[in-house]
Amino acid sequence: MSVQRTPIPWEKLPPGWGPADVGDGRFVYRRPGADLEVVADRTEADRTHPGLGLGQCWELQVRYAVGEQSACTSIGQVATRGAALEGLLECMHRIHECVENSEGPHEVCAALEDVSLGGVVPGLEGEE
């Protein structure tokens, strides 16, 4: 991955965070030492109302280590690439604040419960 191609400028990232995998349909940012990643994957918007005309959306997730295994928690889905990047940046800042005072993934996930996502995909919010 080219350092010059990172979609979020380095100066906006919290200390210790950096791009791990950046492509056209996937953004992964990692915080080494904490075994944490925030991920935005472009995916099919198959659960939206057909009249919205959305063919794709972005799924935001956080990945973390639980013992020898990794776990993944969904943060939400947004309609645009820009909203995905803004959401990832907010998640990284919240995790950065939380990790310094926490040892476990439960606190990290709790810190992300009320992340404000702009451009949330209509028809998906609040679904079980």
N, C-alpha and C positions, 0 to 999 in steps of 0.2 A: 504494500500500500504506500502510495506516495504521500509524504508529509504535506506537500503543497495542496493536495486535493481534499483535505479535511473540510467538510461542510460547515462545521462550527469552528470559528476562529479560536486559536489556542488561548488568546488572552481572555476569552469568555469562560473557559473551562475551569472548574474548581481545581485546586492544587492536587496533583497526583493522578488526575484523570487524563486519558488520551485515547485516540482512535485505535481500535483493534482491527476492524474490518469495515471498510467504507466502499460501497459500490452503488450502482444505479438503484437497486431495490432493497438495500440493506445497509443499516448503520449500526455499528456496535462500538460502544465506548466502554473502557475497562478502567477499574481502579486496582492496580496491582497491590498485592499484599492483603487485600480485603476479600479477594476472590469474588468480586462483584462486577457484573456487566449490565448495562442498559442497552436494549436492542429495539430497533424499529425495523420491521420487515414489511415490505409491500405485499399485500395479499388481495385476493378476490373479495369484492364487497357483495357477497352473495346473500347476505341477510338484510339488505336495505330495500326500501321500497323501489320498485322498478322505475317509477316516475322521476326519481331523483337523478337517474342517469349516471350513477357511480359504478364504474367497472372495477375500480381498485380503491383500496384504502390502506392505511398503515397501522399495524398492530404494534403497540409498545409493550415491552416486557422487561422485567428485571430477572437476572439469573444470579444465583448465589450457590455457594457450596454448603452442603449439609453432610458433614462427615466426609466420606469418600465419594459421595454422589453429588450431582448438581440438581437444583430445582429451579423451576421457572414460574413466575407469577405474572399474570396479565395486568397491565396498568390501564389499558383502554385502547380504543381505536379512533383514529382521526382521519379526516378526508384528504389532507394535503401533505406534501413533503415538508413544507414550511412549518405546519402545525406539528409534524412528527419531530422535527429538529428542536422546536421550542419546547415540546414536551420532554424530550430527552435531556435538554439542558436544565430544565426545572428539576427533573428527577435526580440528576447528578448533584445539583446543589443541595437538595434535601438529604440525599444519602450522605454527602460529605459532612453535613452538620450532624447527622445521626450517628455515623460510624465512629466519630471521635468519642462519643458517650456510650457506645453500645458494643456488645460482643456478638450478638446473634441476629439471624435473619428476620426474626419476628418483629424487632424494632424497626428494621429497614422497611419491611412491608407496611407496617403501621404508619411510617412517615410518608409513604407514597399513596395512602388511601385517599387523601383529599387533594391530590395534585390537580391543578386546574389545567385542563386540556382545551385549548382553542381548536375550533374546527372539528368537534366531535361528530362522528358519523350519525346522522339522524336515524332513528329506528333501532339503534344498538344500545344506547345508554339505558342502563337499568335492566337489561335482559338478563335472565338467569341462564 
